């Protein structure tokens, strides 16, 4: 199966965007005192985690089914999604009200 680099590139850009949004949420969460807004941030954080997790699963599949090169777009996507998931997990204690 030939893996489309444009699809992988789009997923890479999405992970970048989600990571940026995640950092923005964390910063805003710390500075706000509005409880409803904090609840929205918690929900959005969960949604971002789920989407990055889905992308990570897709990257795993693409990396296994793609070519055997050590350096490829699919391996980059896999690494980037892993790091974002790790960042979400390590900062998850921030979202307890």
C-alpha positions in Angstrom: 0.0 0.0 0.0 1.4 3.4 -1.0 1.0 6.0 1.8 -0.1 9.4 0.7 2.4 12.0 2.0 -0.2 14.8 1.7 -2.6 13.0 4.2 0.3 12.5 6.6 1.3 16.2 6.2 -2.3 17.3 6.9 -2.3 15.1 10.1 1.1 16.6 11.1 -0.3 20.1 10.7 -3.4 19.1 12.8 -1.2 17.8 15.6 0.7 21.0 15.6 -2.5 23.0 15.7 -3.9 20.8 18.5 -0.7 21.1 20.5 -0.8 24.9 20.2 -4.4 25.0 21.3 -3.6 22.7 24.2 -0.9 25.0 25.5 -3.2 28.0 25.1 -5.9 26.2 27.1 -3.5 25.4 29.9 -2.4 29.0 30.1 -5.9 30.4 30.0 -7.1 27.8 32.6 -4.5 29.0 35.1 -5.5 32.7 34.7 -9.3 32.4 34.7 -11.5 32.3 37.8 -14.7 31.6 35.8 -15.8 28.0 36.7 -17.9 27.5 33.6 -15.0 28.5 31.4 -12.8 26.1 33.3 -15.3 23.3 32.7 -15.2 24.2 28.9 -11.4 24.0 29.0 -11.5 20.6 30.7 -14.0 19.3 28.0 -11.9 20.8 25.2 -8.7 19.2 26.7 -10.4 15.8 26.7 -11.6 16.3 23.1 -8.0 17.2 22.0 -6.6 14.2 23.8 -9.1 11.9 22.0 -8.3 13.4 18.6 -4.5 13.2 19.1 -5.0 9.6 20.3 -6.9 8.8 17.1 -4.1 10.4 15.0 -1.6 8.4 17.0 -3.4 5.1 16.2 -3.5 6.1 12.5 0.2 6.9 12.6 1.0 3.5 14.1 -1.0 1.8 11.3 0.7 3.9 8.6 4.1 3.3 10.1 3.6 -0.4 10.1 2.0 -0.7 6.7 4.3 1.9 5.0 7.8 1.3 3.9 10.5 0.1 6.2 12.5 3.3 6.2 13.5 4.6 9.6 12.9 8.2 8.6 9.6 8.9 7.0 6.6 11.2 7.3 4.6 8.5 9.1 7.4 8.0 11.7 7.5 11.7 12.2 3.7 11.8 12.7 4.0 8.9 15.1 6.7 10.6 17.2 4.9 14.0 17.2 1.6 12.5 18.3 3.3 10.5 21.0 5.0 13.6 22.4 1.7 15.5 22.4 -0.1 12.7 24.2 2.7 12.6 26.8 2.4 16.4 27.2 -1.3 16.0 27.8 -0.9 13.2 30.3 1.8 15.0 32.3 -0.3 18.2 32.6 -3.6 16.5 33.3 -3.4 17.3 37.0 -3.8 20.9 36.1 -7.4 20.4 35.2 -8.7 19.5 38.6 -11.1 22.1 40.0 
